[in-house]
Amino acid sequence: MSKTPFDPAFKLHAAIKANCMQRGLLVYPMGGTIDGQYGDHILLAPPYIITSSQLDFVIDTLHQVISEETQKLATPGN
């Protein structure tokens, strides 16, 4: 696994946000967090009072979305 940031042209953070929103999960994305140009991050802000099933939803959804969106980058033609 590489720690090289994704190309900013991919706008990975925005794609993750859009995919999460379609599934009912709100996240706070940001690009350029390494040097103003490179680096994507996703901020989660769950409430202090959250059930185990709600937390499972957050974790499972974010995992699925990140997997899908990074797979798209590895697929030729994208």
PyMOL commands that set and color helices and strands:
alter all, ss='L'
color gray80, all
select helices_A, chain A and resi 8-10+12-22+52-74
alter helices_A, ss='H'
color red, helices_A
select strands_A, chain A and resi 28-31+40-43
alter strands_A, ss='S'
color yellow, strands_A
deselect
rebuild
show_as cartoon
